[in-house]
Amino acid sequence: MCQEILFGESVKGKGGFALFGLRVVAGLAFIQHGWPLFQHAFTWMGANSQVPGFLQALAAFSEFCGGMALVAGLLTRLAALGLWCVMSYALFLVHIPHGDPFVSPTGGASYELAAVYWVIMLALMLRGGGLFSLDGLFSKKR
């Protein structure tokens, strides 16, 4: 059952190509965003943060390593779950409670990007990594 959840069949054809695009672009963005966090994993939120260091490290790990996993298509659903949790925190415990708009006309804080990533991670959790993923290669060998 665990193998089915992690390496279950994904969407093929045009839909699989779309998932491939979402997976790689989002993965590259998370790698780039997560690397500075990963370098200061336990303290990236600053000294006054109420978030414990181990949770900061977990978020940094999810963004950087999860991004690499998405690009490779390795453990896509698990990586997407971790990133979905990070985006859930950003959306529902940071941006929305602080009154950030969905889109900021002045370029200030908003939650549109976190919402977009949240939906992309949901799609990848439910449908897998699409074409050209290592998950797909492993599922064929079973």
C-alpha positions as CSV (number, residue, x, y, z in Angstrom):
1,M,0.0,0.0,0.0
2,C,2.8,2.5,0.9
3,Q,4.5,1.7,-2.5
4,E,1.2,2.4,-4.3
5,I,0.8,5.8,-2.5
6,L,4.4,6.9,-3.2
7,F,4.9,5.4,-6.7
8,G,1.3,4.9,-7.9
9,E,0.4,5.5,-11.5
10,S,0.3,9.1,-12.6
11,V,-1.4,10.9,-15.4
12,K,-0.1,10.2,-18.9
13,G,-0.4,12.0,-22.2
14,K,-1.0,15.8,-22.3
15,G,-2.1,15.8,-18.7
16,G,1.1,14.1,-17.7
17,F,3.1,16.7,-19.6
18,A,1.2,19.5,-17.8
19,L,2.1,17.8,-14.4
20,F,5.7,17.6,-15.5
21,G,5.8,21.3,-16.2
22,L,4.2,22.2,-12.9
23,R,6.5,19.8,-11.0
24,V,9.7,21.1,-12.6
25,V,8.9,24.8,-12.5
26,A,7.6,24.7,-8.9
27,G,10.6,22.5,-7.9
28,L,13.1,25.0,-9.3
29,A,11.4,27.8,-7.5
30,F,11.4,26.0,-4.2
31,I,15.1,25.1,-4.6
32,Q,16.0,28.7,-5.2
33,H,13.8,30.0,-2.4
34,G,14.8,27.2,0.0
35,W,18.5,27.4,-0.3
36,P,19.0,30.5,1.8
37,L,16.7,29.0,4.4
38,F,18.6,25.7,4.3
39,Q,21.8,27.5,5.0
40,H,20.4,28.9,8.3
41,A,17.9,26.1,8.9
42,F,17.2,26.6,12.6
43,T,17.2,30.4,12.7
44,W,16.0,31.7,9.3
45,M,12.9,33.3,10.8
46,G,15.0,35.5,13.1
47,A,15.7,35.7,16.8
48,N,12.2,36.9,17.8
49,S,10.3,34.1,16.0
50,Q,7.8,32.1,18.0
51,V,8.4,29.1,15.7
52,P,10.7,26.5,17.2
53,G,14.0,26.0,15.4
54,F,13.2,22.4,14.5
55,L,10.1,23.5,12.7
56,Q,12.0,26.2,10.9
57,A,14.5,23.5,9.8
58,L,11.7,21.2,8.7
59,A,10.3,24.0,6.5
60,A,13.8,24.8,5.1
61,F,14.3,21.1,4.4
62,S,10.9,20.8,2.7
63,E,11.5,23.7,0.5
64,F,15.1,22.9,-0.6
65,C,15.1,19.1,-0.6
66,G,11.5,18.9,-1.6
67,G,12.2,21.2,-4.6
68,M,15.0,18.8,-5.7
69,A,12.7,15.8,-5.3
70,L,10.1,17.6,-7.4
71,V,12.5,18.4,-10.2
72,A,13.7,14.7,-10.3
73,G,10.2,13.4,-9.9
74,L,11.4,11.3,-7.0
75,L,8.9,10.7,-4.1
76,T,6.8,13.4,-5.8
77,R,3.7,12.9,-3.7
78,L,5.7,12.9,-0.4
79,A,7.6,16.0,-1.4
80,A,4.4,17.7,-2.5
81,L,2.8,16.9,0.9
82,G,5.7,18.5,2.8
83,L,5.5,21.6,0.6
84,W,1.8,21.7,0.8
85,C,2.1,21.8,4.6
86,V,4.6,24.7,4.4
87,M,2.3,26.6,2.1
88,S,-0.7,25.9,4.3
89,Y,1.2,27.5,7.2
90,A,2.2,30.5,5.1
91,L,-1.4,31.0,3.8
92,F,-3.5,30.2,6.9
93,L,-1.2,31.2,9.7
94,V,0.7,34.1,8.3
95,H,-0.7,35.9,5.2
96,I,-4.5,35.7,5.7
97,P,-4.4,36.4,9.5
98,H,-2.2,39.4,8.9
99,G,-4.8,40.8,6.4
100,D,-2.6,40.5,3.4
101,P,-4.6,40.9,0.1
102,F,-4.7,38.2,-2.5
103,V,-2.8,40.5,-4.9
104,S,-1.1,43.7,-3.7
105,P,-1.4,46.5,-6.2
106,T,1.6,48.2,-4.7
107,G,3.9,45.1,-4.7
108,G,3.7,44.6,-0.9
109,A,2.8,41.4,0.9
110,S,0.2,39.2,-0.6
111,Y,-0.8,35.6,-0.6
112,E,-1.3,34.9,-4.3
113,L,2.0,33.0,-4.7
114,A,1.5,30.9,-1.6
115,A,-2.0,30.1,-2.9
116,V,-0.7,29.1,-6.3
117,Y,2.0,26.8,-4.8
118,W,-0.7,25.4,-2.5
119,V,-2.9,24.3,-5.4
120,I,0.1,23.0,-7.4
121,M,1.2,20.8,-4.5
122,L,-2.4,19.6,-4.0
123,A,-2.5,18.5,-7.7
124,L,0.9,16.8,-7.4
125,M,-0.2,14.9,-4.3
126,L,-3.3,13.7,-5.9
127,R,-2.1,12.9,-9.4
128,G,1.6,12.3,-9.1
129,G,4.5,13.7,-11.0
130,G,3.4,13.1,-14.6
131,L,5.8,12.3,-17.4
132,F,9.6,12.0,-17.1
133,S,9.6,11.2,-13.3
134,L,11.7,8.8,-11.4
135,D,8.4,7.7,-9.7
136,G,7.1,6.6,-13.0
137,L,10.2,4.7,-13.7
138,F,10.0,2.9,-10.4
139,S,6.2,2.1,-10.8
140,K,6.9,0.4,-14.2
141,K,9.5,-1.9,-12.6
142,R,7.0,-3.2,-10.0
